[in-house]
Amino acid sequence: MLALSVSIISCAQKAKEKSKTSTNKEDATINTLLWKISGNGLEKPSYLFGTIHLLCADDAFLSENMKKAISEADDVYLEVDMNNIMEMFGAIEKMKMRGDTTLKDLLSEADYKKVKAYFEEKSPMLPFSILENFKPILSVSVVETGTVPCENATMMEQLIMDEAKLKDKNVKGLETLSYQAGILDSIPYKLQAEELVQYINNSEKNEDNNEMNEMWDAYNNQDLKKLEEIMLKSEMGVSNYSEILLYRRNENWIKKLKTLMPKGSLVVAVGAGHLPGPRGVIDLLRKAGYTVTPVENKITQGKEI
């Protein structure tokens, strides 16, 4: 849940920047979440996979090609090492607002009561007294599970970790959860709180649910172009901070991968929202000199994708 609280921002992050159509014709020949990274002196290829941090368990499967990539990899990298329990617990303080700030300090009395009632209804197992100290963007993810159109939800990261364990592979993180939570201090808490109220207002009108359903459909269809369109069409205030929340992180990952991939084959699984676009991981890898090609990630009768 801690990893979900931070990482879901990546896939749901809304950017105002205009997208450029890819000039690589091969990209348009197949909808896929799995990409092969080769060339630029690599002795063995690595693989890039786009995850979604919350989806229906019935839609959550790994394709045979993805399993093969994990089996042949030397290491598996997620955004954060979700197996590192000590690091997860250590990040809790980073998830809280600084200076003992609470939602009550940031909202009008009416909006505060609306938020409190919403969370008490949607997340009865977690006391609101804890949630109101969290950075407001993180609070949204606590109730995201309730928006999934099914009884059982899961994370693609969990499936990848299970498969890696089965194949006796190490799972590591490109960054720490503390870092992810810490960068949210760059967004004014009041703005985050206002976006939280807007999220609740939209949820009551079913607007956010419609957008989430649209995103899940695009993910299940492995349509990165559609995912990018969904990301780009929203006008949320936090999109002004996409440089810090999204693009700078992409660039940092590329720098790290340039030192890691020459040492061995990797499977790198990050939020699918990080992959497309002129400043996405796919294009950044190409600009760094690597060949990045789509790999079939086929849906079979068993619903593997």
GINORKA-V401737 format. One record per backbone hydrogen bond with DSSP energy under -0.5 kcal/mol. CO is the residue of the C=O (numbers start at 1). NH is the residue of the N-H. Records with the same first field share a line. If there is no record, write none. Layout:
CO = NH + NH
This chain:
1 = 5
2 = 6
3 = 6 + 7
4 = 8
6 = 9
7 = 10 + 11
8 = 12
9 = 13
13 = 15
23 = 25
24 = 27 + 28
25 = 28
26 = 29
27 = 30
30 = 32
33 = 50
34 = 295
35 = 48
36 = 38 + 293
37 = 46
38 = 291
39 = 42
46 = 37
47 = 268
48 = 35
49 = 51 + 270
51 = 272
52 = 156
55 = 154
56 = 59
57 = 60
59 = 61
63 = 67
64 = 68
65 = 69
66 = 70
67 = 71
68 = 72
69 = 73
70 = 73
74 = 170
75 = 267
76 = 172
77 = 269
78 = 174
79 = 175
80 = 82
81 = 84
83 = 85
84 = 88
85 = 89
86 = 90
87 = 91
88 = 91
89 = 92
91 = 95
92 = 95 + 96
93 = 96
95 = 135
97 = 100
98 = 101
102 = 105 + 106
103 = 106 + 107
108 = 112
109 = 113
110 = 114
111 = 115
112 = 116
113 = 117
114 = 118
115 = 119
116 = 120
117 = 121
118 = 122
119 = 123
123 = 126
125 = 127
127 = 130 + 131
128 = 132
130 = 133 + 134
131 = 134
132 = 103
133 = 97
135 = 138 + 139
136 = 140
137 = 141
138 = 142
139 = 142 + 143
140 = 143
141 = 144 + 145
143 = 146
144 = 147 + 148
145 = 148
148 = 150
151 = 153
152 = 57
154 = 55
155 = 158 + 159
156 = 160
157 = 161
158 = 162
159 = 163
160 = 164
161 = 165
162 = 166
163 = 167
164 = 169
165 = 168
170 = 76
172 = 78
176 = 180
177 = 181
178 = 182
179 = 183
181 = 184
182 = 185
183 = 186
184 = 187
186 = 188
188 = 192
189 = 193
190 = 194
191 = 195
192 = 196
193 = 197
194 = 198
195 = 199
196 = 200
197 = 201
198 = 202
199 = 203
200 = 204
201 = 205
202 = 206 + 207
203 = 206
206 = 210
207 = 211
208 = 212
209 = 213
210 = 214
211 = 215
212 = 216
213 = 217
214 = 218
215 = 219
216 = 220
217 = 221
218 = 223
219 = 222
222 = 224
223 = 227
224 = 228
225 = 229
226 = 230
227 = 231
228 = 232
229 = 233
230 = 234
231 = 15
236 = 239
237 = 240
238 = 241
239 = 242
241 = 244 + 245
242 = 246 + 247
243 = 248
246 = 250
247 = 251
248 = 252
249 = 253
250 = 254
251 = 255
252 = 256
253 = 257
254 = 258
255 = 259
256 = 259 + 260
257 = 261
260 = 263 + 264
261 = 264
265 = 74 + 75
266 = 47 + 268
267 = 77 + 269
268 = 49 + 270
269 = 79
270 = 51
271 = 274
272 = 275 + 276
274 = 281
275 = 282 + 283
277 = 280 + 283
280 = 284
281 = 285
282 = 286
283 = 287
284 = 288
285 = 290
286 = 289
290 = 292
291 = 38 + 293
293 = 36
295 = 34
298 = 300
300 = 303
304 = 300
